[in-house]
């Protein structure tokens, strides 16, 4: 995969650069509650401004369904973005935008109004593409998290303006290439979460790509049931046991070792530190118990598996990590992966909302090689799908 980056741009004085960023941040009472996505824009926006460009930020916010509204206006994000960047950021609405852009000085940064105020944005309407393109000379896509959508601002613009990957996009693509594109083997994948049905395509794709597939969370129960294990009242998609068997068979054919827990933490109720909490072999789960985490013996064995690997891809928790003590397995395995990464023996790439939250909970997100905040785009990449916003950047 080859694409142009900001390294291919020289002095930009007199040029206007349209930068697609992800500003779809959570807000409460008019305040940003998590500025992770805002902080991800800093390197690209400041570098372009410092090179003399007029920098116009394109982004969506919420789901306005093609209708302008105060609720979904990006005007409210100009000040939070300015705070994160440490420099002024102006706001430009779609009325009189060309005059406002012309009035900007070199090195200025401005946020354009919500791209989804145009009904044709999500349809990649050529007229909307042209509308956006008329404001700039160069296009930079820095929003991997929106790259799985072929929208006017994420894909269409790359075909009508000289297109480049921003620094955040560049870092993401390089990390993903290391993880599954051309990884150093052996490769392990941790896939967790509540339901197999949400990650069927991921599991089907990974068994042909990795050497070790570690399955955790509620989805592990479906695989255990497929192997004839009685899982009691555990979350389990019994109608998908046939699909689980098919995945296990394909793994065997591909030489991929699938790791399922052989000891588990169970309880008769899902609550913090319940009185009925106990650890047992997977074959000893009572009919009125539910599996809520992977047991200590299995986690120790999985940590040993990671020690034999050179690359790790992680998506999803091992148990119900939001509630103690069912966070134990996720935290322990995450700490093992982080320690191996810090000592230089493992390249670790993780992604997905729950995964980021779990790694932050374990206090090790900063120790992984790369942690992606992308949700749908990260999952589609793990499924082996082509991402339109990325494909449009390829040379």
TIKE-472648 format. One record per residue (C-alpha): residue in one letter; y, x, z. Coordinates in steps of 0.02 Angstrom, whole numbers, padded with zeros to 5 digits, always signed. Example, Ala and Ser with C-alpha at 12.3 -4.5 7.8 and 13.67 -1.06 7.14 Angstrom:
2
a-00225+00615+00390;s-00053+00684+00357;
***
This chain:
395
x+00000+00000+00000;x+00164+00077-00056;x+00336+00005-00031;x+00515+00065-00024;x+00595+00090+00147;x+00770+00125+00211;x+00734+00308+00175;x+00756+00265-00009;x+00933+00203+00019;x+01082+00321+00018;x+01262+00284+00059;x+01286+00096+00055;x+01475+00087+00063;x+01532-00062-00039;x+01359-00138-00043;x+01304-00299+00041;x+01128-00301+00111;x+01033-00460+00149;x+00913-00427+00293;x+00776-00552+00335;x+00747-00543+00523;x+00655-00651+00648;x+00782-00728+00766;x+00671-00875+00814;x+00683-00836+00999;x+00647-00951+01146;x+00802-01025+01228;x+00838-01130+01382;x+01007-01203+01432;x+01089-01107+01291;x+01021-00939+01349;x+00891-00828+01265;x+00741-00817+01382;x+00650-00678+01288;x+00749-00558+01178;x+00599-00459+01111;x+00631-00515+00933;x+00816-00477+00946;x+00779-00301+01007;x+00661-00275+00860;x+00810-00290+00741;x+00914-00151+00817;x+00852-00001+00719;x+00866-00081+00548;x+01031-00172+00570;x+01120-00024+00650;x+01054+00100+00522;x+01114-00007+00377;x+01283-00034+00457;x+01300+00152+00492;x+01266+00186+00309;x+01419+00083+00265;x+01340-00081+00213;x+01400-00256+00247;x+01246-00321+00337;x+01202-00506+00321;x+01061-00568+00431;x+00950-00705+00359;x+00839-00799+00480;x+00769-00968+00525;x+00776-01054+00694;x+00662-01198+00740;x+00611-01334+00619;x+00769-01424+00559;x+00675-01496+00407;x+00811-01455+00282;x+00949-01539+00381;x+01095-01445+00463;x+01115-01479+00649;x+01199-01402+00800;x+01030-01393+00889;x+00960-01271+00762;x+01118-01176+00718;x+01110-00986+00723;x+01290-00982+00782;x+01224-00979+00960;x+01130-00816+00925;x+01277-00712+00863;x+01330-00665+01040;x+01155-00624+01107;x+01122-00518+00952;x+01288-00427+00975;x+01240-00391+01156;x+01074-00315+01103;x+01151-00214+00960;x+01297-00154+01063;x+01419-00195+00922;x+01510-00348+00856;x+01415-00481+00760;x+01505-00622+00671;x+01436-00789+00615;x+01452-00860+00439;x+01407-01039+00396;x+01356-01095+00223;x+01525-01172+00186;x+01644-01043+00115;x+01514-00908+00145;x+01561-00804-00009;x+01741-00788+00046;x+01687-00745+00223;x+01568-00610+00159;x+01702-00538+00046;x+01817-00523+00196;x+01692-00418+00294;x+01726-00233+00308;x+01599-00094+00277;x+01483-00075+00426;x+01507-00254+00484;x+01359-00362+00537;x+01356-00551+00518;x+01226-00686+00549;x+01213-00815+00411;x+01170-00994+00457;x+00990-01053+00474;x+00899-01030+00308;x+00799-01189+00342;x+00956-01293+00329;x+00913-01285+00144;x+00769-01402+00102;x+00710-01282-00033;x+00693-01131+00083;x+00514-01168+00132;x+00471-01220-00047;x+00535-01053-00113;x+00649-01152-00228;x+00725-01037-00361;x+00895-01117-00338;x+00893-01075-00152;x+00835-00898-00191;x+00981-00880-00311;x+01099-00954-00181;x+01049-00821-00054;x+01044-00681-00184;x+01222-00718-00242;x+01285-00652-00075;x+01208-00479-00083;x+01160-00326-00184;x+01004-00271-00091;x+00864-00361+00004;x+00777-00292+00158;x+00631-00383+00239;x+00613-00336+00421;x+00519-00491+00481;x+00331-00463+00474;x+00307-00616+00584;x+00370-00725+00440;x+00282-00627+00302;x+00135-00749+00290;x+00253-00880+00218;x+00311-00878+00036;x+00486-00943+00073;x+00648-00908-00020;x+00709-00786+00114;x+00541-00702+00145;x+00467-00686-00030;x+00580-00754-00166;x+00724-00635-00137;x+00612-00483-00160;x+00592-00531-00343;x+00777-00546-00386;x+00856-00405-00285;x+00803-00223-00255;x+00684-00245-00108;x+00646-00132+00040;x+00550-00140+00204;x+00654-00129+00361;x+00606-00013+00503;x+00513-00146+00604;x+00418-00203+00449;x+00380-00023+00403;x+00312+00015+00577;x+00205-00142+00575;x+00129-00107+00405;x+00090+00073+00448;x+00007+00019+00611;x-00098-00113+00524;x-00150+00010+00390;x-00211+00128+00526;x-00304-00012+00614;x-00402-00094+00473;x-00337-00028+00306;x-00399+00150+00323;x-00453+00168+00505;x-00533+00314+00590;x-00708+00261+00640;x-00793+00195+00743;x-00684+00039+00748;x-00690-00093+00884;x-00610-00266+00882;x-00579-00373+01035;x-00564-00556+00990;x-00537-00681+01129;x-00459-00849+01157;x-00512-01025+01193;x-00593-01086+01033;x-00700-01012+00895;x-00627-01141+00774;x-00455-01059+00779;x-00525-00888+00732;x-00673-00922+00619;x-00596-00831+00471;x-00549-00683+00582;x-00726-00665+00648;x-00804-00685+00476;x-00690-00550+00405;x-00705-00427+00548;x-00895-00413+00550;x-00885-00326+00382;x-00742-00213+00438;x-00780-00153+00614;x-00922-00064+00703;x-00906-00159+00867;x-00849-00340+00888;x-00811-00386+01068;x-00799-00574+01092;x-00719-00645+01248;x-00629-00798+01313;x-00693-00974+01289;x-00755-00932+01114;x-00887-00816+01189;x-00969-00971+01265;x-01001-01044+01093;x-01089-00884+01042;x-01189-00882+01203;x-01241-01062+01171;x-01292-01011+00995;x-01411-00887+01075;x-01487-01021+01184;x-01388-00989+01343;x-01347-01142+01447;x-01160-01129+01483;x-01142-01278+01601;x-00971-01361+01597;x-00890-01213+01510;x-00771-01237+01365;x-00889-01230+01217;x-00887-01294+01038;x-01070-01344+01026;x-01043-01411+00851;x-01003-01234+00793;x-01158-01146+00862;x-01231-01144+00687;x-01075-01056+00622;x-01085-00934+00767;x-01266-00895+00721;x-01212-00863+00542;x-01077-00741+00601;x-01205-00652+00712;x-01326-00639+00565;x-01190-00570+00451;x-01143-00443+00584;x-01322-00382+00592;x-01326-00362+00403;x-01161-00267+00405;x-01214-00151+00546;x-01084-00223+00664;x-01134-00234+00847;x-01075-00395+00929;x-01043-00383+01115;x-01057-00541+01220;x-01045-00545+01410;x-01208-00535+01507;x-01128-00564+01675;x-00989-00689+01701;x-00869-00759+01831;x-00897-00944+01859;x-00826-01085+01962;x-00851-01272+01983;x-00664-01296+01965;x-00526-01214+01865;x-00401-01164+01998;x-00330-01005+02071;x-00456-00918+02187;x-00572-01069+02204;x-00699-01079+02346;x-00841-01099+02219;x-00802-00933+02134;x-00952-00820+02101;x-01018-00690+01980;x-01188-00711+01899;x-01296-00669+01750;x-01259-00779+01598;x-01432-00856+01616;x-01391-00915+01793;x-01242-01028+01757;x-01269-01194+01845;x-01248-01360+01755;x-01091-01400+01857;x-01009-01228+01835;x-00892-01160+01702;x-00875-00982+01638;x-00695-00924+01663;x-00705-00735+01644;x-00816-00590+01595;x-00907-00507+01739;x-00882-00329+01806;x-01043-00255+01737;x-01004-00313+01560;x-00825-00248+01573;x-00887-00077+01628;x-01006-00074+01480;x-00867-00127+01360;x-00754+00010+01426;x-00894+00132+01385;x-00901+00061+01208;x-00714+00094+01186;x-00742+00274+01239;x-00852+00297+01085;x-00722+00222+00966;x-00571+00294+00879;x-00483+00133+00829;x-00458-00034+00918;x-00388-00200+00856;x-00357-00330+00992;x-00317-00515+00979;x-00343-00636+01124;x-00385-00624+01310;x-00558-00600+01385;x-00541-00745+01507;x-00420-00874+01576;x-00299-00733+01617;x-00153-00846+01666;x-00245-00894+01826;x-00304-00767+01955;x-00434-00700+01975;x-00487-00743+01797;x-00370-00609+01732;x-00481-00470+01799;x-00580-00432+01641;x-00430-00437+01525;x-00329-00322+01638;x-00473-00200+01665;x-00517-00183+01480;x-00333-00171+01431;x-00308-00031+01556;x-00460+00061+01488;x-00393+00047+01310;x-00220+00103+01366;x-00290+00256+01456;x-00391+00307+01302;x-00236+00284+01194;x-00129+00390+01310;x-00255+00532+01306;x-00253+00526+01116;x-00432+00474+01082;x-00396+00295+01026;x-00275+00210+00906;x-00245+00037+00980;x-00160-00105+00887;x-00139-00276+00967;x-00054-00436+00915;x-00031-00621+00944;x+00068-00717+01074;x-00068-00732+01206;x-00117-00552+01178;x+00059-00487+01206;x+00073-00592+01363;x-00095-00527+01426;x-00050-00345+01394;x+00118-00368+01478;x+00028-00449+01624;x-00085-00297+01634;x+00067-00184+01625;x+00001-00084+01478;x+00088-00155+01323;x+00194+00002+01313;x+00040+00114+01314;x-00044+00039+01160;x-00012+00125+00993;x+00068-00033+00926;x+00091-00210+00989;x+00139-00342+00862;x+00238-00495+00917;x+00185-00586+00759;x+00072-00736+00782;x+00018-00820+00621;x+00053-00667+00513;x-00052-00554+00626;x-00197-00677+00624;x-00191-00696+00434;x-00190-00508+00417;x-00345-00500+00529;x-00424-00631+00415;x-00398-00513+00267;x-00275-00628+00181;x-00133-00566+00071;x+00036-00595+00153;x+00163-00653+00021;x+00311-00570+00107;x+00220-00403+00110;x+00146-00415-00064;x+00321-00446-00135;x+00378-00278-00066;x+00238-00176-00144;x+00290-00055-00281;
***
